[in-house]
Structure formats: structure tokens, C-alpha cells
Amino acid sequence: MNKNGIMARMLSPLHDLMSQAVDDAVFPGAVLLVDVGGRLIVCEAFGSSTRIPAREAMTVDTVFDLASLTKPLVTAGLALGLVAEGRLALDEPVARHIPTWDGDARSRVTIRHLLTHSSGLPDWRPFYRQVPATDVATVEGKRRVIELAASEALEAEPGVIGRYSDLGFILLGSIIERLMDRPLDRLFTERLALPLGLASTAYAPIGDGAARAWLDGRRVAATETCPWRGRTLRGEVHDENSYAMGGVSGHAGLFGTAEDVRRLTREWMVAARGASTLWPAEPAATFLTRQHGIGSGGWALGWTVPTPPSTSGRHFSPRSFGHLGFTGTSVWADPECDLLVILLSNRVHPTRANQAIAQFRPRLHDAVYESVIGGLSR
């Protein structure tokens, strides 16, 4: 059997698994990308990018609402750059940036706590419901959500437990904006997208035609038929709090393609090996290291790490790092075998009630590891 035939046989189980997931309504459609050592092994589209009002096929260059992948790809990436430049310190108190936190338990929260979801902040609050309708998706709406997040009391002592918190990344994004005196969408473009040559990944600010122009003519995966907004969302951020903030936040709001997510994530892997022009090795490696003794120990800085039962499945090494997005997106990377797996789906289309992806993700990652890493080693 020739090389192409061997590769086809090796990848056939992945194609079948993804096709069956569409048939089983795990998601209407998805793009699966697998990269080993910087070599693209799989990049294939399945199913539909939208079914309402009409069905459209998924393509490998479909733009997705990346949801909470915004946290590591934007906010942690910008934080890493600022730490490397000495403008931000991991163990400096957040109260240095939010003066109202000085004098109570919140004065002990650090930047590291925000990055490891161990600050003691609540996981989520429906702040968007407290923003006046006239202020939604405006500068005032953004200010109000940040103000509400900053006014929340802690639910636990900092550093004691791990509780995944959108609030922590809303605040961290705001801190970065104030330090740099520019909004996150501009910072992402200037400090990450342009240096890495990303043409298909950016924020999509609500009501800003010029800043949204990059979406023109692109296929965008639909998300939910949103009860609050009364329409099926496509090209506007799914997360309600991010929408109330105008679509630009530290916790959600980034849109992008599988290929650009690949470039962004691979840059983290390259940086930790000392081969990046974007970030130096030492802080990059620190950001990708499990933070033992802080919270649940299930986090690096901005990234989650495998803690059984993990969405990465059974085979990814302890050095692996990844993240999930509520809309049905995920990325997992394993530096030990130089493996990168990106799954971008629209599982919330047309409703977030579809939870089947929770069981599918570990199955997929096991299949990728067994088919690709196992196949290449034979």
C-alpha cells in the first residue's frame, strides 16, 4: 500500500466518527483540524454551518464564534506579552488596578489567581440583564458590566478552590485595556494577529461596521436562536454579557477559523521551546505549566490541563494544555508528541440545550491519538 493509502486508512476512523456525530446531532456541523509537528494531518469540514433559515454546508474556512477560547487566545496571550515586558506581574494584587478591592478579602487576589480561576469570584452572573436597553452593546454597557463584575464579593478565599469564572477574565481584560490604553480588539490585532499573519480571526464589535468588515463575504457558523435577542445569531457574539459589552471582552467575543486557531496555539508551543519571535521561552513555559497548590491545580495560566476525567481523553500527557468554548469549540495540545487537535463546531445551533458534545470530545481525542499518533509510530 502506498503512502497515501496508508494515510487514508489511518484517518478513516476520524472521518467516520465526525460524520456519525453529525448524523447523531452532536452538532449540525464542525471542522476538525489535526496538526503533528507543524504538519497538517487533517483539516476537514462536516455537516452544516447553518440550518436556519436555510441549510448551508460547512467549509474548512468557516468562521466560528470561538466563545471562551477568547480567554487563552486573546487575554492570556496579551497577559503573557505584558509579563514578558515587565508591565504586569503574576503575583501583583488586582487591587492595584481595581482600588475598590483594597481593604477586604479581594485585596489578596492576584493576577495569577485570575488566570487560574482561583480568585474566589463566582463563575457567572447575568449582568446583561442589569444593563439598560439603551446601553446594551455600547461603551456604557461595557462599563456597566465591568463595574458589576468588580462589585461582586468573593465566594471563597483566593487560591483555595478552583471555580471557572467568566468574571475573572472580564476583569483581566479590562485591566489589560487600561494598562495599554487601547481596547482588546485593537490589542489583539496589533500584538497577536498581525505578527502571526492571521487574516481570518478577530473580534466582531457590535454596530461597528468598519471593525466588522473583515467578516464580509465569509461563511460564518450560526449559533443559537437567542431568546433574549429574538433572532438566530450569526456573526454576533453568542455570549450575552459580551454582547452587552459591545462584543469585545476578555472572556468571549473572538471569531476565527480552525487554521488561525492552529497558528495561535502552535505559537504557544513554539514559544515554550524558545523558538518564537513573539514571546520569550521562560514566561511562555510558565504560562503552560500546571499551577500546583493553587485552587484545584487543574489550570495552567489561562489554559486548562488534563485532570481526569478530561475532555482531552485518556492519552494526552500531563504536559498537555487546552480549553473549551461554550459554542462547541475546543483546542488541545500535547507538547510531548507535538500534537494539536482543534474542533470547531456550532453545537448550540439552534439551541444550547444540546449537550451531546460533552461525551463526544473525549471520544474524539482518544480516536485522534490512537489513529494519528499510533499510526505514525507504526
N, C-alpha and C positions, 0 to 999 in steps of 0.2 A: 504494500500500500504506500502511495507517495505521501509527501509531507502534508499536502492539502487534505488528503483523505484522512490522515491521522488526526489533523486538527479538527476536521468536521465531525469525526466520531467522538472526539474528546468534548466538543462543545454541544453536541446534540442534546444531552440531558438538560442543559440550561435552557436551550430553546424550548424544549418540551415543557419544562417546569413553568416558564414565563407564559407560554401560550395557554397552559392549563389554568394559570392564575386569572387570566382574562376571562376564560370560559366560566370559571368558578366565581366571578365577580369580586375577586380580591381588590381589583381596581379596574376602571374602564380601559386604562392604558398605562404604559410605562416605557422607560428607556433603561436598559441595563448596559453598564459600561464596566469592563474589567481590564485592568492595566497591571502588567507584571514587569517590573524593572524599567518602567517608562515605555514599554512596548504595548500598544493597543491590541488586546486579545479579542475582546468582544465590544461592540457598540451596536446595539440592535434595538429597534422600536417594535412595540407590540400594542395591539388594540387601538383605542380611540383617544384623541386629545380632548374631544368634547362629544357629548351626546345631546346637548340642549343648546340651541333649538334644533340643530341638525348634527348628524354624526360626521366627524372628520377624523381621518387616520392620524395616528401618532407618527412622528418622524424623529430621527435622531437629533435634529437641530431644534426640536420644540423647546420653547422657553417655559420653565416651571416657576411657580411660586415656591421658593425654597424654604419658606417658613423659618423654623428655628435653626436651620443651617446658617442663618444670618449670624448667630451667636459666635461660632468659631471662625467662620469665613470672613466676617467683617470685624466684629467687635474685638474678639480675641486677637485677630491678626493686627489690627490697629494698636491694641494694647501692647502686643509683643514689640512692635516697632518703637513705641514710646518708651518702653522699659529699656530696650537696647540703646536708645538715645539718651537715657538718663532723665527723661521728662516725667516718668511715672515710676514708682517703686511698688513692688508687690505687697510689701508689708506696711505701707503707709496707710494711716487711717482714712476712711472715706469721709470722716468729719472734716478733714482738711478741705474737701470740695463741697460738702453739704454742712454748713455751720450749724444748722438746727439739730444735727446729730451729736453735737458736743455736749457732754454732761449727763448722758444716760447710757444704757447698755449699748446703744448704737455707736457710741464713741469707740468701742472696741472692735468694730467691723473694719476689715482691711480690704484692699483691692483684691488680694488673694482669696479672701472669703467670697467676694462676689464672683470671681472666676471659677470657684469650685462649688458653687451653690451651697455654701455652708455658712452664710451670713446670719441665718435665723429668720430671714424675711419669708413671708407667705409665698406660696407658689404662684398664685394668680389672683387677680381681682378684676371684676368687670368695670374698670374705670370708665370705659367708653359711655356707660350709662349715666355717668355724672358730668359729662361734658355737654353744655348747652348745644342744641341742634345747630345753631348759627356758628358755633366754634369748631364743629367736627371737621377734621381734615384741614385745619388752619394752624397757623403759628400759635394762636391762643389755645387751640385744642391740645397741641403738643405740650405747651407749658403747663396746662391743667393736669394732664396725665402724669407728667414728671413730678409735679407738686403733690399729687395724690400718692404716688409711689414713695416719695420721700417722707410722707407723713405717716406711713404705716409703722406700727410697733412691731418689734421682733416677736416671733413665736418660740424662739429658743436662743440660748446663749450662743454667740458667734463661735464657730469652729467645732461645735459639739455634734451636730447631726447634719446629714445631707438632705436638703429638700430642694429639688429642682425649682428654680424661681425665675420667672419672666421678669419680676420686679427688679431683681439684682442687675439684669442686663439692660433694662430700661434706664436704670440709674448709671450704670457703667458707660453706656452710650452717651448719656448726657454729660458725664464727666469728661469724656474724650472730646466732645464737641466744644466744651468750654475751654479746655486746655489748648485746643488748636484753633479756636475761634472760627470754626467752619462746620457746616452740617455733615453728618455721616455720609450722605450720598456723594458729596464732593470729595471727602477724605478717602472714601473707598476708591473712587475713580483715580484720584491723583496718586495715592500711595500704594495701591494694590492692582487695580485693573490696568492702568496704562503701563506700569513696569512689566506686567506679566502678559501683555498683549491680549487682554480679554475684551472681545468685541461684543459679546452676547450675554453679559452679566452686569446688572446694575440695579439700583433702586428704581421704582416707578412712582415718583411723587404724585399724589392725587391733585388734579387740577393744574399741574404744571406741564403744559404742552411741550415746551422745549426740552424739559428734563425727561419726558416720556417718549420723545421722538424716536429713540433707539428701538422701541417696540414696533414701530410702523413696518408693516409688511412681513412680520414674523409670525409664525404659528405659536400660539400661547395656549397652554393647557388650561382648561376650565377647572374651577374648584367648586365651591358649594353654591347651591341656591340658598342664599343667605336670608333667614327670616327677618333679621334686623334691617337689612338694606332693601329687601324685597326684590332681589334680582339674582340671576346666576352670575357669579363673578368670573371675570376673565381679564387678566391684565391689571386688576386692582387687588391689593393685598387682602388675603383671607382673614388674617388676624384682626379682630375688631379693635383692640387697643392701638395697634399700629396704624390702622385706618384712621382712627380718631386723631392720631398724631400727624396725619398727612402722608402716611406710608413710609416714613423714614424713622427707624428706631434701632436701638441696639439689640432688640430681641427678635425682630421679624421685619420683613419688608424687602429682602433681596430676591430678585428674579434672575434666573440663569439657565444655561444649558448643561448637559452632562459633561461635555468636553471642557467647558470653562471650570466647572467644579473639579474636574480632574486636574487641570493646571494649578488651581489654587491649592488643592490638597497635596499634590505632589511637591509643591514648593515647600510645604512644611517638612516633608520627608527629606528633601534635598538639603534644607537649611540645617536640620539636626545633624547631618553628616558633614557640615561645614562647606557645602558647595553652592550656597545661594548668594546672589548679589543683593538680595532684598533684606535678609535677616542674618545676623551672626549666629554661629553654632550654639554657643553656650546658653543664651536665653531661649533659643528655639527648642533645644533639648529639654530645658527646664519646663517649658510650657507643655511638652508632650510626655512628661513624667508623672506617674500616679503620685498624688499628694497624700502620702501615708500620714495618719494621725490627725487629719483634718476632715471633719464631717464624717461621711460614710466611707471615705477612702476610695470611692468609685469614680473619682474625677481626676483628670489632669487639669491644666489651666485652660478652661474654655472647651475642653474635649472630654467626653466620657471614655472610660477604659473598660475592658471586659471584666464583668463581675457576674458570675453565674446566678441565675440564667440570663445570658446576654443575648441581645439581638444579633450579635456577631456570630452566634452559633457555638459549636464545640471545638473548633480548630484554631481560631485566631490566637496568637501568642499573647502573653501578658504585656508585651510592649506595644500592643495594638492601641489605636485610638479611633474614635468615630463620633458620630452624632446623628440624631434623628430630627425630622421635621414633621409637624402635625399634618401637613397636607399629603403626606405619603412619600417623603423624600428621606434618603439616608446616605451616609458615606461611612465606610470602614476601611482602615488602612493597617497593614501589618508590616512593619519595617523588617522583621526577621526574614521574610520571604519576598519582600518588596512588592507586596500585593495591594492593590487598590480596587475596591468594589463600590460602585455608585449605582444606586437605584433611585430613579426619579419617577414618581407616579402621581396620579391625580385621584387617589383613593377617596377623597372627600367629595368627589363629583358623583351625583348631585347632593349627597348628604354625608355629614360626618358620622352618622350612626354606623357606617360600615367600618368595623374594627378587625376585619379578617387579616389585615396586613401584619398584625401582632404575631400571629402564628407563622406567617409566611416568611418573614425576614430571616429568622434563624435557619429555616429550611433552605432558603436560597443561599445563604452564606456557607452553609455546610456543603451544598452542591457545588458551589464555585470552587471551594477549597479542594474538594475531592476530585472534581473533574479537571481543573486547571493546574493547580499545584501538583496534585497527584499525577496527572497526565504528563506534565512537563518533566517530572522527575523520573519517569519510566524510560 
